[in-house]
Amino acid sequence: MSPNSNNDRPDELDGTEQPFVSHLVELRDRLIRAVLAIAVVFGVLAIWPGPGQLYDLLAAPLVANLPEGATLIATNVISPFIVPLKITLMAAFLIALPVVLYQVWAFVAPGLYTHEKKLVLPLVISSTLLFLVGVGFCYFFVFGQVFKFIQSFAPKSITAAPDIEAYLSFVLTMFIAFGLAFEVPIVVVVLARLGMVSVEKLKAFRSYFIVLAFVIAAVVTPPDVISQLALAVPMCLLYELGIWAAQVFIKHTQAPDAENDTAH
């Protein structure tokens, strides 16, 4: 490879520079489209199935494990109105998340090289899917097991009547915890691809990560063994998946210069 080969190769970004104001206008348009997508989905969900039905769906894992005749209560006057609307907005954001992330991708893509696009687009898609899988895993598996475990320890002299705002706060915390926990492979891939950590060091850090995963699970989940294991074990498995994915991404998303150097 000649010393001037880098200078001879045409820059993929030549001619793509835009004035600063144009970037701001495009950013505004992308934000408006993302907000409109969330608003449209919110409007549809508000009509069908409706905020009340969405809250009933969200509360189903808890209600199924409450004593017969027990229900959730509202200690605030406007809670029966505000809380279902918050649930509807949360659901609208999750459903519209692919559109939101596409707007982010469309904004940054013109400033990326071809090999960088090979990295970013799969990460955007996979991070969205992993977050949704984490939320779904929490709702369909963890909630039922956790609520059953908690109610089994409740004395018979206590009538369970959880507050709907407290329940919403608990649900959001758990959704965020599991959604972010399922992003472990993305973090591992990004750190390895940017050269901040080598794959060999990631493998060597494996035993420390297992301890870290259980510590995080103990802090962010309720004080029961089931939810802690349900968070820590997938994190450890996803860490292994991240190490494997990092090797694949490093191989297939190298810059042209790096590929040529590797070939020589």
C-alpha distance (Angstrom), angle and dihedral (degrees) to the residues before:
residue distance angle dihedral
M1 . . .
S2 3.81 . .
P3 3.82 120.1 .
N4 3.80 91.2 -118.2
S5 3.79 96.1 49.4
N6 3.81 91.8 100.3
N7 3.80 90.8 54.1
D8 3.81 92.9 47.5
R9 3.80 94.3 53.9
P10 3.84 111.6 90.8
D11 3.77 115.6 -115.4
E12 3.81 110.8 -113.7
L13 3.79 89.8 -146.0
D14 3.80 96.3 54.1
G15 3.78 110.7 129.0
T16 3.79 94.8 11.8
E17 3.78 97.2 100.9
Q18 3.79 113.7 118.3
P19 3.78 130.8 -170.5
F20 3.78 115.8 -92.3
V21 3.79 91.9 -113.2
S22 3.80 91.1 55.0
H23 3.79 89.8 54.6
L24 3.79 90.6 51.6
V25 3.80 91.3 49.6
E26 3.79 91.3 50.1
L27 3.81 91.1 47.2
R28 3.81 89.8 51.8
D29 3.79 91.4 49.8
R30 3.80 92.1 48.9
L31 3.81 91.6 49.7
I32 3.81 91.2 48.7
R33 3.80 91.2 51.5
A34 3.79 91.6 49.1
V35 3.81 92.0 49.1
L36 3.81 91.0 46.0
A37 3.80 90.4 52.4
I38 3.80 90.6 53.3
A39 3.82 91.1 44.8
V40 3.81 92.9 51.0
V41 3.80 92.5 49.6
F42 3.82 89.6 45.5
G43 3.81 90.2 52.9
V44 3.79 92.2 49.5
L45 3.81 92.6 48.0
A46 3.81 90.8 46.8
I47 3.81 88.9 57.6
W48 3.80 96.7 39.9
P49 2.94 130.5 47.5
G50 3.82 86.5 -4.3
P51 3.83 133.5 -140.1
G52 3.81 93.4 -84.6
Q53 3.78 93.7 53.6
L54 3.80 91.6 46.1
Y55 3.79 90.5 53.8
D56 3.81 90.7 48.2
L57 3.80 88.0 52.4
L58 3.80 91.8 49.8
A59 3.80 92.2 46.7
A60 3.83 94.2 46.4
P61 3.85 96.3 95.9
L62 3.81 90.6 53.4
V63 3.81 97.2 40.9
A64 3.80 90.5 50.7
N65 3.81 89.6 60.8
L66 3.79 99.0 42.3
P67 3.82 120.0 103.0
E68 3.79 115.2 -89.5
G69 3.78 110.9 -77.1
A70 3.84 94.5 14.7
T71 3.81 119.0 125.9
L72 3.77 139.5 176.5
I73 3.79 116.7 -90.7
A74 3.82 136.4 -148.9
T75 3.80 116.1 -136.2
N76 3.79 93.6 -179.9
V77 3.80 121.6 71.0
I78 3.82 95.4 -131.2
S79 3.81 97.1 35.8
P80 3.84 94.6 98.2
F81 3.82 87.2 58.8
I82 3.82 102.5 35.9
V83 3.81 101.2 41.9
P84 3.85 96.9 56.0
L85 3.82 88.8 48.4
K86 3.81 90.2 53.1
I87 3.79 89.3 50.3
T88 3.80 90.4 50.8
L89 3.81 91.4 49.9
M90 3.80 91.1 49.2
A91 3.80 91.1 50.3
A92 3.82 90.9 47.2
F93 3.79 91.3 52.8
L94 3.82 92.7 49.9
I95 3.81 92.5 48.4
A96 3.82 92.9 45.8
L97 3.81 93.0 43.6
P98 3.84 94.2 103.0
V99 3.81 89.8 55.2
V100 3.81 91.8 47.2
L101 3.79 92.4 50.3
Y102 3.79 91.2 45.6
Q103 3.82 89.4 56.9
V104 3.80 89.0 51.6
W105 3.80 90.2 49.1
A106 3.82 93.4 47.1
F107 3.81 90.3 52.0
V108 3.81 97.5 50.8
A109 3.83 99.2 32.9
P110 3.86 97.3 82.2
G111 3.80 89.3 59.1
L112 3.79 95.2 53.0
Y113 3.77 131.0 88.9
T114 3.78 119.3 -122.3
H115 3.80 93.7 -102.6
E116 3.82 89.9 49.8
K117 3.80 91.5 52.3
K118 3.79 87.8 54.7
L119 3.80 87.2 60.7
V120 3.81 102.5 38.9
L121 3.81 102.3 48.4
P122 3.84 96.1 52.0
L123 3.81 89.3 45.9
V124 3.81 92.0 51.9
I125 3.79 92.0 50.2
S126 3.80 96.0 42.5
S127 3.80 94.1 45.3
T128 3.82 90.0 53.1
L129 3.79 92.7 49.1
L130 3.81 93.3 45.2
F131 3.80 92.6 50.4
L132 3.82 91.5 50.3
V133 3.81 91.0 46.3
G134 3.81 89.3 52.0
V135 3.82 91.6 51.3
G136 3.81 91.4 46.4
F137 3.81 92.1 48.2
C138 3.80 89.7 51.5
Y139 3.82 93.8 49.1
F140 3.80 101.0 41.4
F141 3.80 99.9 37.2
V142 3.79 115.1 12.7
F143 3.81 100.1 45.1
G144 3.79 95.0 53.2
Q145 3.80 93.2 48.6
V146 3.81 94.6 43.8
F147 3.82 95.8 48.4
K148 3.79 91.7 45.8
F149 3.81 90.2 50.9
I150 3.81 93.3 47.9
Q151 3.81 94.4 47.4
S152 3.80 91.1 49.8
F153 3.82 88.4 64.0
A154 3.81 96.3 45.5
P155 3.83 112.9 110.5
K156 3.81 115.1 -118.6
S157 3.80 89.5 -121.5
I158 3.84 90.1 65.8
T159 3.79 120.7 80.5
A160 3.80 110.0 -152.7
A161 3.83 113.2 -134.7
P162 3.83 108.5 155.9
D163 3.79 119.5 -162.0
I164 3.81 113.7 -113.4
E165 3.82 94.2 -133.6
A166 3.80 91.5 50.5
Y167 3.79 89.1 48.8
L168 3.81 91.7 50.4
S169 3.81 90.4 50.7
F170 3.80 90.4 49.5
V171 3.82 92.2 48.6
L172 3.80 93.7 48.9
T173 3.80 91.4 48.8
M174 3.79 92.0 50.7
F175 3.82 93.5 44.3
I176 3.80 91.7 51.4
A177 3.82 92.0 45.0
F178 3.80 94.4 51.4
G179 3.80 94.0 37.8
L180 3.80 91.7 54.0
A181 3.81 92.9 40.8
F182 3.79 89.2 58.5
E183 3.83 88.4 55.9
V184 3.81 90.9 71.4
P185 3.84 93.4 105.5
I186 3.81 90.6 53.0
V187 3.81 92.1 52.3
V188 3.80 91.3 47.9
V189 3.81 92.6 49.1
V190 3.81 93.7 47.9
L191 3.82 93.7 48.0
A192 3.80 91.5 48.9
R193 3.81 95.3 43.1
L194 3.81 92.9 50.2
G195 3.77 89.6 51.6
M196 3.80 94.2 -118.4
V197 3.81 91.6 122.8
S198 3.78 128.7 16.8
V199 3.79 122.4 -130.6
E200 3.81 89.2 -116.7
K201 3.80 91.1 57.0
L202 3.80 90.5 47.7
K203 3.80 89.4 54.8
A204 3.80 90.7 47.8
F205 3.83 89.9 50.2
R206 3.82 91.2 55.2
S207 3.82 96.8 101.1
Y208 3.81 92.1 46.8
F209 3.79 90.9 49.9
I210 3.81 91.1 55.0
V211 3.80 89.7 56.9
L212 3.82 90.6 44.3
A213 3.82 91.3 50.7
F214 3.81 92.3 54.6
V215 3.80 91.5 46.3
I216 3.82 91.3 51.9
A217 3.80 90.7 46.5
A218 3.80 91.1 51.3
V219 3.81 91.4 51.7
V220 3.82 102.5 44.0
T221 3.83 101.7 35.3
P222 3.82 130.9 65.1
P223 3.82 115.9 -84.6
D224 3.79 95.6 -92.1
V225 3.77 130.1 108.5
I226 3.80 95.5 -129.7
S227 3.80 98.2 60.5
Q228 3.80 92.2 40.6
L229 3.79 92.1 53.8
A230 3.81 90.7 42.5
L231 3.80 89.4 58.5
A232 3.82 101.8 35.0
V233 3.81 99.2 46.4
P234 3.84 95.7 52.2
M235 3.82 89.4 46.6
C236 3.81 90.3 56.0
L237 3.80 92.1 47.2
L238 3.79 91.7 46.5
Y239 3.81 90.1 50.5
E240 3.79 88.5 59.0
L241 3.80 89.3 47.7
G242 3.81 89.0 51.1
I243 3.81 92.3 53.9
W244 3.80 90.9 52.1
A245 3.82 92.5 44.9
A246 3.81 91.2 48.5
Q247 3.80 91.2 59.0
V248 3.82 90.6 50.3
F249 3.81 94.1 47.3
I250 3.80 93.7 46.9
K251 3.79 89.6 52.8
H252 3.81 96.8 47.7
T253 3.82 102.6 35.2
Q254 3.80 102.2 51.4
A255 3.76 119.5 134.7
P256 3.83 115.3 -106.9
D257 3.82 91.2 -106.8
A258 3.79 91.9 53.0
E259 3.81 91.9 48.3
N260 3.80 91.3 51.7
D261 3.80 91.8 47.1
T262 3.79 90.3 50.2
A263 3.82 91.0 49.8
H264 3.79 91.2 51.9
